[in-house]
Amino acid sequence: MQEPSASQRRPRPCCLAGFVFGQLGHAPGPGDIVDHDGMQFEVLEVEGSRIDRLAVRFERRDTGER
């Protein structure tokens, strides 16, 4: 199987804000939300197209253990 070329590979974010920006697929705005793997990221503040503040919430998962 052939590996994808550099132009076909998705760039890897270097920070949490970069990850959220990439998941949104557009310039972030306050109130934008990304749900990913049991976590919710909410954009709280932006300056231009830069995310200044994020809130991160973790979903409670029931493992069935007591």
C-alpha positions as CSV (number, residue, x, y, z in Angstrom):
1,M,0.0,0.0,0.0
2,Q,1.4,3.4,-1.0
3,E,1.8,6.1,1.6
4,P,-0.1,9.4,1.0
5,S,2.0,12.3,-0.4
6,A,2.8,15.3,1.8
7,S,0.1,17.3,0.1
8,Q,-2.5,14.5,0.9
9,R,-1.6,14.1,4.6
10,R,-3.5,16.2,7.0
11,P,-1.2,18.6,8.9
12,R,-0.9,17.7,12.6
13,P,-1.8,20.5,15.0
14,C,1.0,21.7,17.4
15,C,-1.3,22.9,20.2
16,L,-4.9,22.4,21.5
17,A,-6.1,25.6,19.8
18,G,-4.7,24.4,16.5
19,F,-6.5,21.1,16.9
20,V,-9.8,22.9,17.6
21,F,-9.3,25.2,14.7
22,G,-8.6,22.2,12.4
23,Q,-11.7,20.4,13.6
24,L,-13.9,23.4,13.1
25,G,-12.7,23.9,9.5
26,H,-13.3,27.6,9.6
27,A,-12.2,30.7,11.6
28,P,-13.3,30.2,15.2
29,G,-15.8,32.3,17.1
30,P,-16.9,32.5,20.7
31,G,-19.4,29.7,21.4
32,D,-18.0,27.3,18.7
33,I,-17.9,23.8,20.1
34,V,-16.0,20.7,19.1
35,D,-16.9,17.3,20.5
36,H,-14.1,14.7,20.3
37,D,-13.5,11.4,22.0
38,G,-15.4,12.1,25.2
39,M,-14.3,15.7,25.4
40,Q,-15.9,19.0,24.5
41,F,-13.9,22.0,23.6
42,E,-15.7,25.4,23.6
43,V,-14.1,28.5,22.2
44,L,-14.5,31.3,24.8
45,E,-12.4,34.2,23.3
46,V,-10.8,34.9,20.0
47,E,-8.5,37.7,18.8
48,G,-8.7,37.9,15.0
49,S,-8.5,34.2,13.9
50,R,-6.5,33.2,17.0
51,I,-8.1,31.3,19.9
52,D,-7.3,33.0,23.1
53,R,-9.3,30.9,25.6
54,L,-10.9,27.4,25.5
55,A,-13.0,25.5,28.0
56,V,-12.5,21.8,28.1
57,R,-15.2,19.4,29.5
58,F,-14.8,15.7,30.0
59,E,-17.9,13.5,29.5
60,R,-18.5,11.1,32.4
61,R,-18.4,7.6,31.1
62,D,-20.1,4.7,33.0
63,T,-17.6,1.8,33.0
64,G,-20.1,-0.5,34.8
65,E,-17.7,-1.0,37.6
66,R,-18.8,-0.5,41.2
